[in-house]
Amino acid sequence: MSTVANVGLQIRSLNTSCLSRVINCVCSNTTTAKTVKVAALIIGIALYASALFIPMSGTLTIALACVSMALAAASAYSLIIPAVSSRSNIFGSDFNTEQPGIFGSNIIGSDFNTEQPGVIGGATLYTTFADVRARPAYYLDLVTQNFNGLPARVRLINGAEQHALGDGIRKEFLSKLIEYLIVPASDQERPTIRLNAEKFPMLESGDNRQTYKNLGMLYSLIDQENACEDRTFQTGPLFHERFFEIVKKVAIGNTEDDLRIAAAREIVAADEGRNPIWLPLILERGSEQALQNYVRHLNLINPDSPITIEDARDHLQTAKENMDAVVNAARAFYDGATSAFQFKIKSTADSANLARNIQGEPISADALLGALYYFSDHIPQDYQTWIREKIRSSDEKWRMRFVSAITGCRALPPNKIITIKTANAQNQANCRFELHTCFSSIDVVLGLGKDAFLEGLEGVLGDGYNIL
């Protein structure tokens, strides 16, 4: 008995030691710790086999089996579960909230450092719109390259913004991301994606080519989700639809010179047929006759500021560089697309229609008015008149802001309904308008005059994000 008791004490001591080591291993994820975990797993299995096949007393067999099973199970759990939940190799990096953009195990229920936006935990992206605006290229890379797909959920961690797990937050996130890619965070900075006057992207020397490739991947993912799900997300007219014709020519393998000429033609066509005087220089590949005609034409227009043949050659070089920048953007966009989307680009008969399917079309006043649905008979006729007058007198920029704030999309998909309904009692008492992008609806406060109503409408549209 004493021997058994002593063995029992030793086993309990060994068990305590093993548990402490397991806890240390679980809490640590260094390379050494992972090696220890693998070794502990092997040792645990070996001890369990020993308990089964080596003759010894029943009590000792049971005790040894329990210890070995606990050791093996703890080691396996600490190795396998984090790897599965983070979708990474078990020898990969550990989750660290001090390094934004790293995949980690599901952190729901644990303390999350809200001062570190831009981290994906499980299938949830934690961020703030302020951080998305400050680092759009980072987030574009995060959702297209690291995650290899769009996050299932986006949770806002800014205290001023509410948490949401529905479709609306993802649509709102994508809309904001696309908007911030073409709007610089400050007046002193260049936008992440540069567009010319005709809304063709330009990839110049010094620009980040990977960002343009990631945009091609983002369009691929959106197209893939739209094809698989019974809903449509449209990005809004980020690029002119004729840009996709240049991408198609990249796909079918046109030469550099042909691509430059195609870019020139498409840009002229996008500019409603107005023929830039430099276009013949591109089309005739800078022949001496084309240069002379260019000089004569400009000097007739501006006789007080005549130019020379050398000036014309400089203008030709600038025009070529601008066309090459558009071609480079098209090539990067195509290279970043998935093979399925590349095939669709190459095989489509109408590149403009492909662009419209993803980007949508400009939001007209008639289309927006046709999408409005007044949920309750309690919406005053005056409100409906004021909304109609506001939409009729607005420009496309305001209509896009109206649609994106309420629906989360920068375009108006076909058959989309925007519901206008009365605010609940609490919001009515607080005179608070409210948006619900998941349901594409807006709650309005009753009993207001025209100025107060329009002020409340502008206020809620300008909040950027307000969803339950």
N, C-alpha and C positions, 0 to 999 in steps of 0.2 A: 504493500500500500504506500509505504513511504516513497518507494521508487516511482510508483505511478503518480503520487502526489507531486514529487519533485519534477517528474516529466511534465506534469500538468502545469506546474509553475513555470518551467522553462518554455513550454508551448505558449502560455499566456504572455510571457515576456517577449517571445519571438513574435507572437501575434501583434502585440502592441508596437513593437519595433517596425514590423511590416506595414501596419496601418499608417504609422507616422511617415514612413518612406513613401507610401502610396500617396498620402496627402501632399507631401512635398512635390512629388512628381506631377500630380494633377495641377498644383498651383504654378509649376514651372513648365516652360515649354522650350527650353534651350536644347541644343543638339545633344548635349550630354544627358540631359534629363530624358530625352526621347530614347536614347540608347539604353538608358537604365530601364525604361518602361518595357522595351522589347525584351531585354534580358530577364526582367521580372516575370514577364508573361511566359517565357520559355521555362524558367525555373519553376513557376507555379504548376505548369502542366507536368513537368518531370516529377515534382513532389506528389502530385495527385496520382500519377501512374505508380509511383513507389508505394503509396498507401494501399493501392489496389492489389499489387502483385507480390510485394515483399511480406513474408509472414511476420506479424507482430501482434501485440495484444489489441483487443477490440477497442479499448479506450484510446490507445495511442493511434490506432488506425483512423478512428473517427476524428480525433483532434488534428492529426496531420492532414487529413483530407479537407477539413474545414479551412485550415490555414491556407493550403495550396489553392483551393477554390476561390477564397477571398482575394488572394494575391493575383491569381490569373484574371479574375473578373475585373478587379480594379484596374489592372494594367490595360486590359483590352478596352474597357470603357474609356479610359483616359486617352487612349490612342485613336480609337475608331470614331467615337461620337463627335469630337471636335472636327475631325477630318470630314465627316459626312455633312455636318451642319455648316461648315464653312466652305464646302466644295473644293477643298484643297488637299494636296498630298500631306500625309501625316508628318512628313519631315519639312513642311513648308513653314512660313512665318506664322507667328502667333498673332492673335488679335490684340491691337494696341491702339487705344483711342488717341494717343498722342501722334499717330501717323495716319492722317486722313486718307481714306480711299482703300484701306486694307480690309479684306474680307475676314469675318470672324464668326464665331458661333452665335447662336441666337441669344441676344442680350436682353430680351424682354424679361423683366423681373429682376434684373441686376441694375446696379448703379451705372448710369450712362453719363459720360461727361458731355454736357450740352455745350461746352465751350469749344468743342472740336467737331464742327459740322463737316460733312463730306465723307461719312463713314458708312459702309454697307455692313449690316449685321443680318445674317440669314438672307432673307429676300426683301429686306427693308432698307431703304436709303434714308439716312438721317441728315437733314440739312436745314438751311434757311435760304430764303430767296435772296437775301443780301449777299450771302456767300456765293450763290449761283451767279449773281450779277458780277461779282468781283472776279470769279474764276470760271467763266463759261467753258473754256477749252479743257480745263481739268474735269469738269462734270461730263462733258461730251465724251472724253476718253474713259471716264469711270463707267458710264452706262453702256458703252459700246465695245470696249476692248476688255477691261478687267472682268466685267460681269457677263460679257458675251450674250447680252440680251437686256431687255428693259426690266427694271426692278418691279416686282409684283406690287410693292407698296412704297410710298414715299411719306415719311413722317417729318413734319416741321418741328424743330426743337426750339425755335425762338419763342420766348414767353408771350410775345405779342401776337403770335400766330397760333391757330388752333390745330390740334392733331387730327388727321383723317387717314383712313385706310381704304377708301373706295376708289373707283375709277376716276372721279373728278380730280383728285390730287395728282394722279399720274398725268392726266391730260394737262392740268394746269402747270405741272412741273415742266413737261415737254414744251409747252407753249412759251413759258418764260425762258427756258434754256435757248430755244431758237431765236426768240426776240433779243436776248442778251448777246448772242453770237454776232449780231450785226450792229449792235449799239455799243459804243465804247463805254466803259465804266466811268470815264471822265473825259472832259473835252480835250485834255492833253494827250490822250491815248488813241491808238488806232483800234478799230474794231477787230475782233478775232477773225471774222470772215469779211473780207473787203469786197464791196460791190461797186461796179461802175454806174454811170448815170442810167443805164438801161437795165440795171439789176442782173448783170452777169457777174459771177464771182471772179475774182482775180487773185491768182497765186503768184506773188512776185518774189524776187530774191530776198531772202531774210525771213519770209513768212514760214510758218510751221506747216509743212506738207501733211504731217500726220493728222492735224486737225481737219483738213479737207477730206482726207481718207475716212476719218471717223464720221464725218457728215454723210458720206456715202453709205457707211454701215448703218447709221441711224435711219436713213431713208429706207434701207433694206428691211430693217426690223419693223418699222411702221407699216410698210407694204405687206410684210409677212403677217403681222397681227391683224391688219384689216382684212386679209384674205381668209384668215382662220376663224375670226370672231364675227358675231352678228352685230357689228357696230363699225363706225367709220371715224377715224381720227385724221383730220387734215391739218397740215402744218401752217397753212396760210401761204401767200405768194412770196416765199423767200427769194426764189430765183425767177427770172423770166422764163416762161415755158419753152422758149426757143433754145435755152441753154442745153436742154436735154437732147436736142438734135445734134449739138456738138459732141455730147457724151456718146451718142449713138455712133458718130463717125469715129470716135476713139475706139469704140468697141469693135467695129468692123475693120480696123487697121489702116486708116488713111495715113498718108505720109505727113510729115511735119508741115510742109508747104501747103498741102491741101487742107490741113486742119486750120492753118492760119487764115487761108482764104475763106473757109467755111465760117470761121468765127467772125470775120469781117462782114460777110453777107448776112449772117443771122443778127448781128448787132444793128446793121442798117435796117433790116426788116423789122426788128423790134422797135426801132425809132420811127415807126409808122411810115417807112419808105423814104424819109428824108435822106438824101444821098450826101454823106460827108465828102468833102472835096478830096480827102486823102484816100478814099476807097479805090480809085483807079490806080493809085500807086501800089496798093496791095495786089490788086487783080492783075496788073501788068508787070508785077515783080520789079517795080522800080526802074523801068526802062527810061532811057534818056528822053524819049518823046513824052512819056508820062510826067517826068519831072518838069519839062518845059511847059506842058499844059497846066500843071499845078501852079507853077510860078505865075504864068499869065493870068490864070483865074484869080488868084489871091491879089495880085497887083491891080486888077480891075476893080475888085471889091474895096481894097484899101490902098488907093494910089498914094496916100500921104505916108504910108509905111511899107515901101516896097521890100520884097525879099529876093534873095538870090538863089541860084541852083544849089549852092551849099546849104542854105537854109532849108530848101526842100528836102535835101538828103537827110538832114537832121530830123525833120518832121516825119519822114518815112521811117527812120530808125525808131522814133518814139512810137509811131503807130504799130510797127512790128512788135515792139516790146509789149505793148498793151494787148495785142492779139495773142501773143505767146503766153501772157499771164492768164488769159481766159482759157486757153488750151491746157495750160498746166493745171488749172483748177479742175477742168473737166476730166483730165487723165487721173488726177489724184482721187476725185470723187468716184470714178469708175473702178479704180484699183481697190478702193476700200469697200466696195459693195460686195455682198454675198454672191456666190456663183449663181444662185437662182435669180437674183435681181439683175445680175449682169446679163444673163440669158434673156430676161424680159426686156432689158434695154436694147439688146442687139436685135431681137426678133420683132419688136413692136413696129407696126406700120405707121403709127401716129405718135411721135414722141411728145407732142403737145398734150395729147389726151392722157398719156402716162403721167405727165407732170400734174395735170388737173386732178387726177385720181388721188394723188398724194397731197398736193398743195391746196387744192380747191380753186375756186375762181374768186375774183374781186367781189366784195359784198355790196350789192346794189341796195338802194333804199327799198325798192319793190320787193326784193327777195327777203329782206329783213322784216318788213311789215307783214309779209305773207307767213313768216315763221312765228309770229306772236300769237299767243293763246291766252285769253283772260279767263283764269280758272274760276273766278267767282263772279256772280252777278253784282256783288257789292263793289266791284271796281267802278268808280264813277266814270261817267261818259266824259267829263272834263279831263280826267287823267288820260283816257285813251286818246283824246284829241291832242293833249300836250305832248304825249309820246310820239304820236304820228307827225306832229309839226316838227319836233326835235329831229326825228330821223330824216324827214324830208329836207331839212335845212342843213344837215350835217355833211361832212366830207367823209371819204372812205376811211381815213385814219380813225375818226371818232367811231364809225360803225364797227370797225375791227375791234376797237377797245371795248365797245358795248358787248359784242359777241364773245370775245375772249374772256372777259370778266365773268360772264354768266355761264358759259358752256365749257370753258377751259380750252377751247380750240381757237386758233387764229383764222379760221375759215368757217363757212356755214355749210355743213354737209347737206346733201339732198334730204328732203322730208324732215329736217330738224325742226323741233318744236321748242320755243322759248316761252315758258309759262310765267305769267305775271299774276301774283295772288296777294291776298291781304296778309299783313304781318300778324303774328300771334299776339296774345294779350300783353305779354311782357315787353316785346319789341314795340307794340303800339304805345304802351305807357312810357317807354323810354325814347319814343320817336326815332326808332332805329330801323333803317332799311337793311335787308340781309340777302346775300347771294348763296345759292346752293349749286355748285358746278356739277355735282354728281347727278342732279336732277334737272339741270339747265333751267333754273327758276330764280325769280327775284321776288322777295316779299316787300311790299310797299306799305307805308303808313297812310292811313286815311285821315281826312279832315284837313288837308293842307291846301293853301293857296298855290297858285302857279309857280311863283318864285321859290317858295319853300319846297315844293315838290321837286322841281328841277334841281335845286341845290342838294336835296337828299339823294337824288338819282346820281348826280355827278360825284357826290361824296362816296357812295358805295362802289361806284365803278373805279374810283381812284384808290380804293383801299388795297388793290393788288391781290389780296386773298382773304376770303372770309367765308369759311365753309364749316358745316357741322357734319 
